[in-house]
Amino acid sequence: MLALLHAQRLSEEASEHRHLLFYSRVTCVVAMVLVLMGVGLDAAFYPERATTFGLLRGATACAIGLILLSYATPFGQRHIRRLTYLWIALPQVMIAWMIFATDGEASIYFVGLTFGIAGIGIFLPLTVREACGYSVFTIAIYVAACVAREGGVQRWDQLLGQTIFLSFYGVIAVTVAVYGGRWRRQTLALQNEVMRQRDELIESNQALTQIKGQLLHREKMAAIGTLSAGLLHELNNPVNFSLMALDMGRTQPAVGQDAMLRESLDDAREGLVRIQNIVTDLKTFAYQKPDGGNVRPFLFENAARSAVRLAGFDLKGIEVRLELPQDTHVLGDEPALIGVMINLLSNAAHAVRAAKRERPEVVVAAVVQGERMAVTVRDNGQGIEPQNLERVFDPFFTTRDVGSGLGLGLSISYGIVQRHGGHLTVRSEPGAWTEFHFDLPRPT
């Protein structure tokens, strides 16, 4: 809660700083224009002092301009509020000196002070305290200029009336500051709400993208499940008949006398057994229950070997080493985790082939760490570029050619590992190797 309040306060301060910087720049330009345009008033009302007042106006405009230029520097950015106090005081001091040098309370320049209070109060995002201070400062230097001039105050009633008149403008400036502050706070709250809703929309879009990927994956698994069921039904019977026939043939005396015949029958039997294993692995991989009913203890070694067999086409010509502990019992959804391993092995095979290594290899290792087992899949392929390393788990992100994949494999695998209480991470050295790591719970 404290961190949230602190972040909100920092956001408000940053917003106030941006408002003050923008409006202070604009008002600086307006103030310089008005100060220089007053040369016409000098020539009309006090022609004998027009040159002196013109030089004073030029110096004041230059000083304001220098402050405006300082806003582009780090110093000006850090001290913008103090610099704003300085430049808004300069025109008022200039006008007060002109009142002092002319007719005091009867001087026409009194109107310039009212313009200063009204303009600054309306255009600058001042706080109530700042608006009060600016109004009091203007009234004080006006009274001081009238009292201190040669001859002093000639008409106290006029001084009092014009002081009250300046106070009216001070009240207006304070009122604008009160409601302007409320408006700025409401605007900031609205901006924060828009930003919050934007973040929620981004999260929702990401969630929908992941859901879309999972639906595509489930449709694919359903198709594979239907296919594997048919394969199991259609292939198991003829395979079993063939195995029985081979076993009967291997018992014949002629087989024992002909080494070539015996070797041929053994090779045929091995091929049929491999067909049986592939169909069984495919069935295990594809039959996933959407309600999580597949969570049970199983041997990760068996799952890894099934994944190697199912990814055998991609891994052809690549050495796959399994470095597993004696006890590889884990608790989880075996078909889903076989899918994770197939995806990691296929990606590894693609990276190794792209690197064109003399000795391409993929190493699947596991280490028991307390109540969990850490698994790594490492290849000596081309690696992953740093700019892509943080995006590999994003849905639909892929570096392969168009038509070579949807970029959903790693994002779905990330979700599967996350459902098992683990995290799928990646490390890589471009041009050398890539290593994926995740951990699984072990049965108690």
N, C-alpha and C positions, 0 to 999 in steps of 0.2 A: 504494500500500500504506500509506504514512504517513497519507494522507488518510482511508483506511478505518479505521485504528487510532484516529486522532483523533476521527472521528465516533462510533466505538464507545465511546471513553472519555467523550465528552460525553453519550452516551445513558445510560451507567452512572451518571454524576454526576447527571443529571436524575432518573433513577429513584430513586437514593438520597435525593435531596432530597424527592421526593414521599412516599416511605416515612416519612422522618423527620418531615415536616410532619404527616402524618396521625396517626401513632402518638404523636407528641409532644402533639398536641391532646387525644387521647383520654386519655393518661396524666396530663396536666395536670388534667383534670376528676376523674379517680379520685384523684389525690393530694390535691386540695383537699377532697374528700369525706372521705377517711380522716383527714386532718389535723384537720378539724372534729369528726369522730366521736370523736376521742381525748379530747374534753372529758369523756366518761363515765369514761374511765380516770383522768383527773385527779381527778374527784370521788370515785372509789372508793378510789384508793390514796393520794392526797395532797390531801385536802379543804382543808387549810389553804393550799395554793398553787393551788387551782382557779381563782381569779379571775385571778391573774397568768398562769398557763399558758394560760387561755382567751383572754386578750388577745393573748398571743404566738402562739397558734394562729390567731387571726383575722388578725393582721398577716401571718403566713406565707401563709395562704390568699389574702389580697388581693394579695400580691406575685406569687404564682403566677398569679392571675387576670389581673393586668396584663400579664404576659409572654404569657399565652395570647391576650389581645386584640392584642398587638403583632404576632402572626403574620399578622394581616390587613393590615398595613402594608408598604410596600416595605422599610422598615428591618428589620422582623421577617423578611421573606422572605430578605433578604441575609445576616442574621446568625443564622439559625435554630439553627445548631449551637452557637454560643456561648451564645445565650439558653437553649438546652436544658441546657447545662452548668450555667448559673446556677440554673435553677429546681429541678433534681434535687438540687443541693447544699443548697438552703434547708431542706427537711424534715430532712435529716441534721444540719445545724448546729443547728436548733431542738431536736432530740432530744438532741444532745450537750450543749447548754446545760441541758436539764432533768436529764440525768444529773449534770452538774456541780453543779446546785442541789439535788439530792436525795441519793441514797445511793451515788453513784459506781458501782463495779463491782457493787454489790448492787441497783442500781436496776432496776425492771421495764421501764423504757423501753429497755433494751438490745434487747428484742425488736423494737422499732420500727426499729432500724438493720438488723436481718436482713431485715425486710419490705422496707425500702428497697432493699437490694442485690438481693434476689430479684426484686421487682416491676420495678425499672428494667431489670435485666438481661434479663428475659423479654419485657417489652412494648416496649421501645425498641430500634430497630435500631442498636445500638452496635457499633463495631469492637472487636476484641480488645484493642487498646491502650486504648480508652476504658473498656471493662469493667474492665480491670486498674487503671487510674487511679482509677476510681470506688470500687472495692473498697479500694484502698490508702488513699484519702482518708478513707473511712468509718472504717476501723480506726484511722487516725492521730488523727482528732478524738475517737474514743472513748477511746483511751489518754490523750490529752491532757486530756480532761475528767475522767477518773478521777484522774490524777496531780495536776492543778492544783487540785482542789477542796480545801476547808478540811479539814485532817486527812490529806490524801493518800490513798494506797492502803492499805486495811485488810487485804485478803486478796489477796496477789499470785497465789496459786494460782488463785483465782476469776477474776482479771483475765486470766491467761494462758489459762485454759480458754475463757473467752468470746471472747478474741481469736482463738483457734484456731477456735472455732465460727463467728465472722464470716468467717474465711478459707475455711471450707467453702462458705459462701454465695458468696464471691468466686469460688471455683473453678467453682461452678455457673453464675454469671453469665458467666464467661469461656467456658465450654463452650457455653452458649447462643449467645454472640456468634460463636464459631467456626462452628457449624453453621447459625446464622441467616444469617451472611454467605454461606455456600455456597448455602443455599436461595434467598436473594435473587438471587445471581448466576445460579443455574439458572433461576429465574423470569424474570429479564431476558433470558437467552438464549432461553428458550421464547417470550417475547413478541416478541423480534426475529425469531425463526424464523417465527412466525405472521404478523408484518407482511410479511416477505419473501415468504412463500407467498401472502399476500393480493395483494401487488403483482404477483407472477407470474400469479395468477389474473386480475387486472384486465387485464394485458397479453394473456393468452391470449384473454380474452373480446373484447378489441378486435381481436385478429388474426382471431378467428372471425367477428366482425362484418364485417371487411373482406373476408374470403374469401367470406362469404355475398353481400356486395354484388358482388364480382367474378363469382361464379357467376351471379347474376341478370343481370349485364351481359352475360356470355357467352351465356346463353340468349337474351337479347334480340338479340344480334348474330347468333346462329345463325339465329334466325327472320328477321331482316332479310336475312341472306345468302341464305337459301332463297328469300325473296320477290324479292330483286334478281336472282337467277339466272333465276327464272321471267320477271320483267319483261324482262330482257335478251333472253331467248330469244323471248318473245312479241312484244316491241315492236320489236326491232331490224330484223327482216325487213320488217314493214309500213312502218316508218319509212324504211328504205332504198328500198323500192319507191316510196314516195311522193316521196322526194327525187329519185329518178331520173326519175319522171314529171314533177315540177315543173321539173327542169332541162331536160328535152326540151321541155316546154311553153314555157319562157322563150326557147327558140331560134326559136319560130315568128314569122313576120313581123308577125302581128297584134299580138303583145305589144309590139313596138317602136313601133307606131302608137297604142297605147292606154296612156296613162300610168297610169290608174287600175288597169287589169288588171296592168300590170307591178308596181306597188306592192303589189297584193294578193298576187301570186305571191311577191314577195320577203318579205312578212310571213309567209306560210305556210311558206316555206322556213326562215326564222329560228326560227319556233316549233318546227318539227321538229328543227332542230339543237339547240335548247335541251332538247328531250326526250331526244335522244341524250346530251347532256352530263350531264343529271341521272341517267340510268340508269347511265352509266359511273361517275360520282362515287359513286353508291350502291353499286355493285359494289366499287369501291376501298375504300370506308369499311367495308363489312361483311365482306369476306373477310380476316379476321385469323387468322394462324397461331398457335396456342397455344405453340409451341416457340420463338417469337421469330424465326422465319425471315424476317420482313418487314423486318428491320433492313438498310437499304441507303441510299446517298446519294439524295436527291431534292430538288426545288426546293420550299422552304417556300411560295413565292408561289403555286404551283399548289395546294398543300394548303389554303392560306388561301382561295383563290378557290373551291375545291370546297366548303369548309365554309360559305362565304357563300351559295352556291347551295342547298346542302342545308338550311340554316337560313332560306331565303328566306321561308317562310311567317311565321315569328316576326319576321323583320326587315322585313316589308312596311311601307312608309311611314317607315322609319328610314334615315338616311344612313349608309352604311358606307364609311369611308375607309381605304385601305391605304397606309401610309407605309413602304415597304420599300426596302432597298438594292438595287443592281443585281444583286449575286450573293447569292442566298438559298439556296445549297446547304447542306443539313444532313444529318446522319447519324442515322437512326432508323427507327422503325416508322411509315410514312406513314399507314396506315389508323387506327392508334391515335391519332396526333396530330391527324388530321382530326376524330376523335371529341372530343378535348380542345377543339379550336377550336369545334366545333358547340356543345358544352356552354357554353363561355364566352360565345359570341355569343348563345345562347338566354337565358342568365341576364341578359346585358346588355340584351337586348331587353325582357325582363320588367321590369327595373328602370326602364328609360327610359319604358315605357308607364305604369308606376305613378306616375312623377313628372309625367306629362302636360306634357312640355316643348313649347315652340313649335317648337324646332328640335332634335328628337331625333337624336343621332348616336352612333356607335360607331367608335372609331379603333383599327385594328390596326397597330402599329408594330414595327419590328425594327431592331436595331443590332448590327453585328458587333463582338465584343469578344474579340480574339485568336483562340483556338481554339474559341470558342463564339459563339452568336448569341442575344442577349437579345430576347425577345418580350413586348410588353405589349398588353393588351386593355383599353381605357378607355372608359367610357360616362359620360354626363352625367345618370344616373338619380338615384334617391332615396337612394343610398348604403346603407351597412350600419351599424346601431347598434353602439356600442362593445362592449356586452355580448355581441353575436353574432359579433364580428369573429374571435375566437379559436376559434369553433366551426364556422365555415363548412365546414371540411374533415372534420368528424366524420361518419361514416356515419349515414344516416337523419336528419340534422339538416336541417330546411327551415323557412323562414318563410312559405312559400306556403300557400294554403288546402288543406284536406284533399282528396285526390284529384288535386291538381295536380302531384304528383311524390313520389318516394320519398326524396329527399334523398341520392341516391347519386352524382350526377353529379360533384360537386367532389371527393369522396373518391376515386373511381375515377380522375379526372383527375390528382389528386395522386400516386397510385401510378404512373400511366403516366409522368409527368414525372420521378418519382424513379428509375424504371428507366432513364431516359436520362441519369442522373447530374446532374439539376438539381433545383430546388426551386420549387414553385408557391407564391407568396406573394400577399398581398392588402393593399392600402391603400385607405382610404375616408374620405370626409368626409360624414357624414350630411346628406342633403338636397342634396348637390352632385354628387358623382362617386364612382366606384369604379374601381380599376385592379388587374387581375391581371397578374402578371409571372412568367415562367419562362424558362429558357435551355436551349438544345439544343447538342449537339456538332456541329462542322463536320468534314467529311471531310478527311483529311490529303492 
